Amino acid sequence: MTSSQPPAILRVAKLSTWSAIATSGGHTWRTAPVPHADPERYHLNEDWRPADTPKRLRVAIEERLAAVTTPPSKEAVLALEYLITARREAFIQHGGETDATEYFRDAVSFLEERHGAENVVAVNVQHDEIAPHLVAYVVPLVERPARTVRRSVFAPGRDEYGRQHREVREFPKPAEVALSSDHYNGTPAKLASLQSEFATRVASRHGLVRGLEMSAATHTTNQAHHTALTRAMAGHVDLAPEELERRGRLWRRESPEEQARRLSAAMREHYAPTVARAATAEHDRRRARQMVETARRHRDRYRRERTAHAETHAALARLTFGLSPEQRAALERQATQCRQANERAAQEERQRRATAEVERNRREQQRLKAECQAKQDREERLASKLRRSSPEELAKAGLELRRECWRLLFSRPDLEEAADRMAESGLFEHGGHLSSKGCRLTDPAAGRAEPTMPNQAPSISGPSRGPENS
């Protein structure tokens, strides 16, 4: 970055609550006090989206949140606030080369490509402050296609230490629309990439460059700056009327109060620049410390890269020391052949893994298909027997087989006749359990019905099957 190329400024803030969105909207559309904005220039501000008030901003955000299919967390970021500008002297109206309107239009296009045009719900261009700037509100929606995810789950059995076995299984996950600001700006690396991409695709077209990489500087808000100035000016010393009491035999035309006010105003005007500099001295010292930290980071990175380069150079020197040019060329050819062999081996390994995965999936599909076919065959055999069996034969079957047959009778329409025959026999109760009559048939010594378990199939005389429902 040269002194003739001012840096582009792009900041992003996360708005996680509706109160934060309302506060930000009040600042943007001047429904809340903004001391550093000129009220006489409010009319110069522009809205490039229908949302032009804090209330309409909330409505626009809620409309986009309605598209979310995955329930967001309580701490989810509802909207991102982007601030895009540059230094005052960078713009044409202040002697620079950057056309604010064209710069901001390209910036909006950049945000639309990054987030989707429908998710950029509000855009406000402000000209009532020292430098023009753009504020955009974005709902960070992410569309994810259907996919398979792997999860570690408990498996049957325990190891030699008594711990439950675990295995990795694949689960299908349907397509979804999620609310995720971390997808875009969740890590320092993503934020750095955002700055670099914006500088390349937008700022460079308007005479601006990327800010200093690895900078330790932090943003000082306008509120903090103006608070420091106000505090300093409030503590400025005023003259007291008692210090200007009339002395001598001649009375002056000004009263002590009037003279005190006049001299105090003159002194404040005279010392105002000095007071302002003193008020921002701490800010300047902090910026100086941050620049020192930035220089240290760059120095450390340069040292690491220089050390790595020196180690690589020393390794190459040891490898080629004492060799003739022909021998070095032969060594380079051999190294090329080794790299190509390694690439072929890696490609073969990837192909082998892909083939193994395909074969594993094929075997799994075959197993599932075989299990399904075996289940269908068993049901068909049972259905064939049930069509020919009498209620007495079913009553003499074991409990598990009887319950399985009972579920089958009331789940297949083609067994309706057999189900009615079993129901009318009076040998069965809920879920295929034997009634008192059925128990006497199978065991003459028994006189009570089999105990039934809760939540079984409905009674054979219930509404699930009967002459009036058939």
N, C-alpha and C positions, 0 to 999 in steps of 0.2 A: 504494500500500500504506500503510495507516494502522497506528499502533502497536497498535490493538486487533485487528488481523487478522494473525496470524503467517503466515509463508510456508510453503507446502508444500515438501517436500524430495524430490526424485527424482534419483537418480544411477544411471548405468549403466556397467558395467565389461565389457570384452571379455576372454573366457577362450579363449586360442588353443591351449593345451596341456592334456594330461590332468593334468599335475602342478599347473597353476594351478587346475584344477577340483577336484582333491583337496584343495589347500590351502584354497580357498574353502569347500568342503563341510565340512572339519574345523572351520573357524571357525563355520559356520552351525549345525552340529549338536553343537558343543562336544566333539568328540573330540580337539581340540587345545586347549592352554591359552588361555583368554580372560580376561586379568586384570581387565578392566572389567566382566565379567558376574558376577552373584551366584549362586553354586552352589546356594544354598538356594531359588532361584526358577526353576531349570531346568525343573521340572515344569510351569510355567505356559506354556511355549512350545508352539505348535501347528503341526501339519503339515496342509496342505489338499490334498495330493497323496499318492499311495502312496509316492513317494520320500521316505524319512525318515532316510537315512544317506548318507555319501559314496559308498559302494559302489553303493547303489541309484540314486543320482543318475547315476553313470556308465552304468549299465545303461539307464536311461530315455533318456539322451542318445543312446546307441548305437542304440537302437530307432528313434528319429526320424531319425538319420543314414542308416539303411538305406533310407529313402525317396528319398534323393538320386539323381538320374539323371545329373547332370553332375559329373564328377570335380572335387572342390574343389582349390584350390591348397594347397601345403604350409603357407602362412601363414594359412589360412582360420580364422576365428573359429568355434570349436565351439559356444560358448554365450555368451549375454549374462546378466549378473547385475544385476538391478534391485534397488535399495534405495529403499524408499518409507517416509517417516516425516514428522515435523514437530517443532517445538520441544517440549520437555517440557511447558511451561506451556499448550500448545494443547489437550491431551487432558483429558477430563472428570475422570479420576482425579487430575489435578494442578491442578484449578481452571479448566480451559478449557471449550470448547464442542464439541470434536471427539470423537465416539465412535470409538475405534480400530477396533473390529470392522467397523462399517459403512463406515468410510473405506477399510479394507483390502479389503473385499469389492468395493467400487466400483473400486478400483485394479486388482484382479485381472480384473474384467470389461473394464476398459480395455485391459489387456495382451492378453487373449484376442481382443478385436476387432482389435487391431493386428497380432498375430502368428498368430492361430489358436489355439483352445482346446487342440488336441492338441499344440501346440508349447510350451505352458507346462508344463514337465515336473516342476517342483518349486516349492512355495510354503511358506515357513516364517515364522510370526508369532512374534516374540520379545518377551517381557515381562520378561526377566531383566536388562535394562540400565536406564539412567536414563530413556529415553523408549521407548515401544513402537515397533517398526518391523517392516516386512515385507521379506523377501528372496525374490525369485522368479528362477528359472532358466529361460531361454527358448532354444530352438534356432532360429536365424534362417533358417528355410526360406522360399523364395520360389517360388511356382508361376507359371510363365510360359507363356502359350498359344503355339500354333504361329504363326509370323510369318515375314515376309520381311526379311532384313537386307541392307544394301548394303555392299560392300567394294570397295576399290580394288585391282585386279589388273593384272598385266602383260598387254599386248596386242601383237599382231604389229607389227613395224616399229620404226623409230627416228626421232627428230626430227633437225633439222638439226645439233644438237650431239652426236649419237651416243647420246643417252639413250633407253632403252627406253620405248616408249609405255605409258601406263597408262589404264585405263578403269574406270568404276564399274559393277559388275554386281550383280544381285540374286540372293540365294541363299535357298532355303527353309530354315527352321530349325524342327525339330519342337518340340512342347510338352516342357517340362522342369521338373524340381524342382531348384532350385539352393540352395546354402548361401551366403548373402550377408548379412553384418551391415551392409555399406555401403548396402544397399538401404533400411535403416531409419534408421541413425545415422551415415552415412558422411561428412557434412559439418557444419560449424558451423551452417549454416542449418537442417539437418534436426534437429539437437539443440535449437536454439532453438525450432523449431516443436513439437518434442516437449514441451518445458516449457510452452509456451503452451497447447497442446491439452489437456495433463493438468490444468492449472490451470482451464481453462474447463469441461471435462467432469466432473472429479472433485473437485478441491480446493474450488472455489467452492460446492459442495453441502454442504461440511462446515466452513464458516467459515474457510477458508484461501484464500490468494491466491498469485499467481505471485511468484517471487523477483525481485529487481532485474534488469531487462534490461541487457545490455551490461556486466555486472559483470566487473571484473578480478579478483575474489576467487577463490581456489582452496581446495579442501577440505583441511583439516588432519585427518589420520587420528587415531583414538584411540591408536594405537601411538605416534605422534610426540608426542602430548600427554602420555601417561603416561611416556614415556621422559624428557621434559624434567623432569617432577616428580621422578622417581626419581633422575636425575642431580643435581638441586639438593639433595634431601634427603640423598643420600650424601655430598655435599661439606660438609654442615653440621658445625660444630665441636663436638666432644665435649670434656668436661673430663677431664684425666688424673688418675689417683690421686695422683701425685706432687705435684700442686698442692694437695692437701688432706691433707698429712701432719700427724700429731698434733704439736701444739706446746704447750708449757707443761706444767705439772705435773698437769693434770687430763685424764684420758682420757675420750673421748666413747664413747657406747654403739655408734655406727656405725663400721664400719671405713672406711678411705679408699675402698676399692672400692665399698662399698654407698652411701656418700655421693656418690661421683662418678656412679654410675648414677642415683641419685634426682635429683640436680640436672640432669644432662644430659637426662633425660626431661622434667623440668619446663621446661627451656629450649627443647627441641625443640617441645613442645606450645605454648609461648607464641609462638614465632617461626614456627610452621608456616605461618600465613596469609601472612606477609611473604615467606617463602621461596617459597611457591607463586606468589605474584604476580611475584616476580623471575624465576622459572623460565619463566613464560609471557609475560614482557615482550617478548621478541623476536617471539613470535607476535602480540601486540597491535600492535607496531610494523609488522609486515608487513601486518596487516589494515588499519591506518591508511593505509599506502602504497597498498594496493589500492583503498580507497575513494576516495582522491584520484585515482587513475587512472580509476576509474569516473566520477567527477564530470567529469574532463577529457573523456572520451569523449562524455558527454551534452552538455557545453558545445560541443564541436566539431560534433556533429550539429545542435544548435540553431542554431549560427552558419551552417551550410550551408543549413539550411532557411530561415532568416531572409534570407540573401542571395538564395536562389532566389525567395523571395516578393517581395523588394524589386525584383528584376529583372523579374519578371512584372508587378508593379504599375506599374513605370516604362514598360514596353512598352505596357500598356493605356492609361496616361495619354497617351503620345505618339500613340496611335492615336485616342483620343477627344477630345483637347484641342481646344477651340474649337467643338465640335459641339453643336448644339441637341439637346434630348431626342428630338425626332422623328428627327433624323439618326442618333442613337445607336441608336434602335430599328430604323431601316432597316439600319444596319450589322450589328446582331445578327441580323436576318433573313437578310441576305446571307451571314453567316458560317455560319448554320445550313444554308442551301442548299448552301454549299461543302462542309460536312462530309458532308451527305447524298450529294452527288455523289461525294465521295471514297469513301464507304462502298459506293456502287453500283459504282464502278469497281473497288474491291478485290474485291467479290463476283464481278463479271464476270471478273476476272483469275483468281480461284480456280476459277471454273467452267470457264474456258478451259483452265487447266492440268489440271483433272480430266478434261475431254473429251479433251485431247491424250494424257493418260496412258492412258485407255481405248482410244483409237485405236491407240496404240503397242503396247499389249498385244494388241489384236486382230490387228494386222499380224504381230506376232511369232508368235502362235498359228497364223496362216495359213501363215507361212513354215515353221514346224516341221511342220505338217500336210502341206504340199506336199512337203517333203523326205522325210518318212516315206512318203508315197504313192509318190513317185518311186523310193524304195528298194524298196518292195514290188513295184512294176511291173517293175523291173529283175530282181528275184529270180524273178518269175513267168515272165518271158521266158527267163531262163537255165534255169529248171527245165523249161520246155516244150522247149527245145533239148536239154537233157541226156537227157530221156526218149527222144528220137529219135536222139541222136548215138551213134556207135560209139566205143570206146576209142581207135581210131586218130585220129579227128577231134579228140578232146580232147587227145591227145598232141601234135598239131600246133599247138595254140593257144599263145599267148604265156604266159610264166611267170605274170604277175600275174593274167591271166584264168583260167589253170588253177588257181591257188591259190584264187581266189574261188569257182570252181565246186566245187573239192574241199571247201571249208568248207560249201558249200550242200548237197552230197551227203550229208554226215554230220551235218547238223543238221535235216533234214526227213524225217519218216517216209515221206512219199509218194514219195521218191526212193530208197527202199531197193533196188528192183530194179535201177535204174541204177547205184547204188553197188556192188552185188554184181558187176554186169557189168564195171565198171571195175577192181574189185579182182582179179577172176579173170583179167584180161587179162595181168597180169605186166608192164605197161608203166609202172607208177607205184610210187613209194615214199612216204616221209613227206611230208605236206603237199601232195601233188600233184606233187612232183618226179618227173622221169623216171628210170626204172631204166636199166640198161645196154641192155636190150632196147628200151625206148622211145627212147633216144638213137640207136640204130642205125636205128630206123624213120624218125626225122626227119632224121638226118644219117648216112648210111652210113659216113662217114669217122670218126665218133666211136665210141669203144669203151668209154667209161666213163660211169657214171651221173652225173646232175647233182648238184653239191654241195648238201647239205641244210643248212638253218639250224637251230640249236638251238631247243628249245621249240616245235616246230611240231606240227601235228596228228598223232595216233598213226598208226602204220603201217596200211596197208589190210588187213593180215592180223592186226592187233591185236585186242584184246577189244572195241573200240568197235563193230565190225561183223563179223559172221561167221555161218556157218550155225548154230553152236552157241549164239549169242546172239540170233538173230533170232526 
